[in-house]
Amino acid sequence: MDRILNYIDGAFVPPLAGQYLDNHEPRTGAVYGQLPDSTAADVDRAVAAAKAAFPAWQALKRQERAQYLYKIADAIEKKLDLFAKAESRDQGKPIHLARSMDIPRAVENFRFFAGAILHQQEKAFQTSPEVLNYTRREPMGVAGLISPWNLPLYLLTWKIAPALAAGNTAVAKPSELTPATAFLLAEVLDEVGLPKGVCNLVFGLGEKAGDALVAHPDVPLISFTGGTETAAVIGRRAAPLYKKISFELGGKNPALIFADCDLDAALATTVRSSFLNQGEICLCTSRLFVEESLLPKFTELFVERVRQLKVGDPESQDSFMGPLVSAEHQDKVAGFVQRARTQGHRVLCGGERVTPQKSLEKGYYFAPTVISTDDASPEIMQQEVFGPVVTITPFRDYADAVCKANSTRYGLAATIWTRNLERAHHAAADIKAGQIWVNTWMLRDLRVPFGGMKDSGIGREGGDYSLEFYTEEKNICLQLGRNQL
Ligand code: NAD
């Protein structure tokens, strides 16, 4: 059985209390490894190492820090197959998806922020001929980085890369459900000779290791991606310590399908946007609102396509969906569907656990599920399921569509399908979500602001937005006397 270790101060070390957690393989349900059940003492050690490494790291030239990031990117890319296999085994996503999406994006994160830091600009303001203001952006110290299980390496590196590029050192706490690629990343950091203590990885539970990181007095900023309820706990812990916070949280993302849309494109993309990665992407569509006149045809064609999606062995090239991440999550998803049924909503397809083949019968597979509902208020339309479940609901007109789209506490992303450009622009303005896609989904430019409105988050990440978050900007005001001329 593989046992991974913490990576602290440039060394692979066991947790101080000697305790480990089992890591289950979603594909078979079997325990296939162990990870440290780290405590506050391990976090203390990691923070001390990061704090000691900070002065030298921040003093490096930007080009030197960028070079390290490029080296990390190259090293991950060289081991793409190894990373993809580990990610698929840990999280359950089909290996081809890890190879084509998650791992290349992690590589891109390092390359992107290596370039971004070289092109970052500071500002100058000339108040009068004799008064000049200019700004400096300074790294803050030890960045506390907490990431979820759904895109384990992609989201972890989306934090580590800008934090290090900007001159901070870091202590990262990856999800306890998916530690494998983070551990491979630690091996890469070691291999490329990143100075010790610059990036430390502490594995373990959120309430223990994560909480110790959030509460640590020497960690002035916390970047957290995860559930909205967890963020409330973290916020309560961090606020009295005046920490800078970034929250990237849950969603309940609507797709508005107007009758004039390109139906084939809307169908193909919406099937993907609803079920890619088993629906376990924060940006996945979970509520479809379809204009009344199109509803019967759209529903028939959509359900037909969903029925064809192959749920199978994540190691197989032709599986579109693998298992869900854990037995608990499978129970949670099944519970949502069961309650929706009990409340009288119609399950049009799926709605149950499945076993793709005998050898995988203990894995956490769940069929892609479509539920028909008439209004936007039931639990299944309000709470984040974070699995392969979408609802289909009719809307009467533009106002009804926007009202239904906006009827949750979340505001992460939305998709609009129409050929009417005016309507698209108005809907994009009227829907409260941080990311709106028109006639597409999941197209990302890493320079644009990324983050949620309402309860989907606080702050923005991406390009300069991340570099701003990982630094503090100060203004220097200078009076230019003429006495010495
Ligand atoms: P989670 O909130 O349970 O856990 C996220 C991370 O926080 C894990 O590393 C966990 O160990 C840690 N954690 C848990 N309790 C903690 C505490 N008290 N103090 C400190 N750390 C703690 O979320 P999850 O189940 O891992 O991920 C799924 C959620 O993440 C979904 O809600 C999804 O929408 C959201 N998500 C959001 C984005 C985004 O960019 N907005 C991206 C991916 C996932």
Residues whose N, C-alpha, C, O or C-beta is under 5 A from the ligand:
A	BS01	NAD	I146 S147 P148 W149 K173 P174 S175 E176 G204 L205 G206 E207 G210 D211 V214 T225 G226 G227 T228 T230 V233 E248 L249 G250 G251 C282 S456
